Amino acid sequence: MDPATGRAYRQGVYWVEVSVPAPLLLETGLRLVDTPGVGGLVEGHADLALATVELADALIFVVSANSELTRSELDFLRRATERIHAVLFVLTQVDLYPGWQSVLIRNQALLAEHAPDYRDAPWLPVSSRYRFDATGPVTRTSPPPAVSAVVSTR
């Protein structure tokens, strides 16, 4: 979808499936479905994401550490509380934004106000850079240990 015009780049494409070799997660039958962003320029993405959430067992909500949750994201999350209770928030790019802890605290306060059912949901700060700079047996196909731990306990 072209974000500037809201029109499809190619007609007739309704979904794309991507396989990733991540045996630690996939052996358990885990299936991840990536929906369009809920704060984007294309109207209807939030409704599509909500319809998908209704079929899910859990929601992994990914946001950048560069800014707090937007009004459209908070509206989506408020509506999502009616459909799903298990949620994990992932705060990305913490290596790029030194003030990410303030963003995290503000996001938690916004959730308490706008989607209180999610106020105690876990937040996972992540950084691809820190992950690949780490020492030890880390591969590009293995999930971060913290993600594996949270997913396996939920």
RAMOTA-V885596 format. One record per residue. N is the residue number from 1. PSI is psi in radians with two decimals (NA if undefined). Layout:
[[N;PSI] [N;PSI]]
//
This chain:
[[1;2.31] [2;2.01] [3;-0.44] [4;-0.67] [5;-0.36] [6;0.14] [7;2.63] [8;2.45] [9;-0.66] [10;2.33] [11;2.58] [12;0.05] [13;2.05] [14;-0.42] [15;2.84] [16;2.32] [17;2.35] [18;2.30] [19;2.41] [20;2.25] [21;1.57] [22;1.27] [23;-0.55] [24;-0.57] [25;-0.70] [26;-0.45] [27;-0.46] [28;-0.04] [29;0.16] [30;2.35] [31;2.13] [32;2.36] [33;2.08] [34;2.12] [35;2.88] [36;2.66] [37;2.53] [38;-0.19] [39;0.30] [40;-3.05] [41;-0.30] [42;2.10] [43;2.45] [44;-0.26] [45;-0.69] [46;-0.69] [47;-0.69] [48;-0.76] [49;-0.71] [50;-0.69] [51;-0.64] [52;-0.72] [53;-0.63] [54;-0.44] [55;-0.05] [56;2.81] [57;-0.43] [58;2.79] [59;2.25] [60;1.96] [61;2.01] [62;2.21] [63;2.72] [64;2.63] [65;0.05] [66;-0.31] [67;2.87] [68;2.94] [69;2.44] [70;2.90] [71;-0.77] [72;-0.62] [73;-0.74] [74;-0.68] [75;-0.77] [76;-0.85] [77;-0.66] [78;-0.79] [79;-0.57] [80;-0.50] [81;-0.39] [82;-0.30] [83;-0.53] [84;2.49] [85;-0.50] [86;2.06] [87;2.50] [88;2.25] [89;2.32] [90;2.12] [91;1.91] [92;2.89] [93;0.58] [94;-0.33] [95;-0.41] [96;-0.33] [97;1.76] [98;-0.43] [99;0.38] [100;-0.52] [101;-0.64] [102;-0.68] [103;-0.75] [104;-0.83] [105;-0.75] [106;-0.72] [107;-0.70] [108;-0.68] [109;-0.72] [110;-0.70] [111;-0.77] [112;-0.59] [113;-0.77] [114;-0.47] [115;1.17] [116;-0.40] [117;-0.37] [118;0.10] [119;-0.50] [120;0.15] [121;2.57] [122;2.56] [123;2.36] [124;1.79] [125;2.28] [126;2.74] [127;2.08] [128;-0.69] [129;-0.85] [130;-0.65] [131;-0.81] [132;-0.26] [133;-0.22] [134;2.67] [135;2.80] [136;3.14] [137;1.17] [138;2.29] [139;2.87] [140;-0.25] [141;-0.06] [142;2.44] [143;2.68] [144;2.46] [145;-0.68] [146;-0.65] [147;-0.79] [148;-0.75] [149;-0.81] [150;-0.78] [151;-0.70] [152;-0.34] [153;-0.07] [154;NA]]
//
